[in-house]
Amino acid sequence: MSTERPDLKLIDPGSTGTSYLWWKVAEAPPGQTISPSSPMPLIGGPLSLTQMATIRAWITDGAPDN
C-alpha cells in the first residue's frame, strides 16, 4: 500500500487505474489526486513515452515477475 494513498495498492496487477505506481509516473484518473510535489522519477526528468508504455503494459499484463 501507498502511505500517501492507502486505498491504493502500489501495483495492482492488471489495473493501471488502481496502481499507485502508474499514478505517480503517468497520471491519476479523472477526479482523483496525488501529490504533485513528489513525482516519479525524482531525478532525471519525466519518463519517455516508451518507458511509460512499458510500465503500463507490464501492469496491464498482470505485473509478471520476469
C-alpha positions as CSV (number, residue, x, y, z in Angstrom):
1,M,0.0,0.0,0.0
2,S,1.0,3.6,-0.5
3,T,1.4,5.8,2.5
4,E,0.1,8.8,0.5
5,R,-3.0,6.9,-0.8
6,P,-3.5,3.8,1.5
7,D,-6.6,3.0,-0.5
8,L,-4.3,2.0,-3.5
9,K,-2.1,-0.9,-4.0
10,L,1.5,0.0,-5.0
11,I,0.9,-2.1,-8.1
12,D,-2.5,-3.7,-8.8
13,P,-1.7,-6.4,-11.4
14,G,-3.9,-5.9,-14.4
15,S,-5.1,-2.4,-13.4
16,T,-3.3,0.9,-14.0
17,G,-6.4,2.7,-12.6
18,T,-5.8,1.4,-9.1
19,S,-2.0,1.2,-9.2
20,Y,-0.2,3.9,-7.3
21,L,3.0,3.4,-9.3
22,W,1.1,4.3,-12.5
23,W,-0.5,7.3,-10.9
24,K,3.0,8.5,-9.9
25,V,4.7,8.1,-13.3
26,A,1.7,9.0,-15.5
27,E,-1.4,10.4,-14.1
28,A,-4.2,9.9,-11.7
29,P,-7.6,9.1,-13.1
30,P,-10.1,12.0,-13.6
31,G,-11.4,13.2,-10.2
32,Q,-8.5,11.6,-8.3
33,T,-5.5,13.4,-6.9
34,I,-1.9,12.6,-5.9
35,S,0.8,14.9,-4.5
36,P,2.4,16.8,-7.4
37,S,5.3,17.6,-5.0
38,S,6.8,14.1,-5.3
39,P,6.5,13.0,-8.9
40,M,8.4,9.9,-10.2
41,P,11.1,9.6,-11.1
42,L,12.6,12.0,-8.5
43,I,15.7,12.7,-10.7
44,G,16.4,12.7,-14.4
45,G,13.1,14.3,-15.6
46,P,10.0,12.6,-16.8
47,L,9.9,9.2,-18.3
48,S,9.8,8.8,-22.1
49,L,6.6,7.7,-23.8
50,T,8.3,4.4,-24.5
51,Q,9.2,3.9,-20.8
52,M,5.7,4.7,-19.7
53,A,4.2,2.3,-22.3
54,T,6.5,-0.4,-20.9
55,I,5.3,0.1,-17.4
56,R,1.7,0.3,-18.5
57,A,1.9,-2.9,-20.4
58,W,3.7,-4.6,-17.5
59,I,0.9,-3.6,-15.1
60,T,-1.9,-4.4,-17.6
61,D,-0.3,-7.9,-18.3
62,G,-0.5,-8.7,-14.6
63,A,2.9,-7.4,-13.4
64,P,4.7,-10.7,-14.0
65,D,7.9,-11.2,-12.1
66,N,10.2,-11.6,-15.1
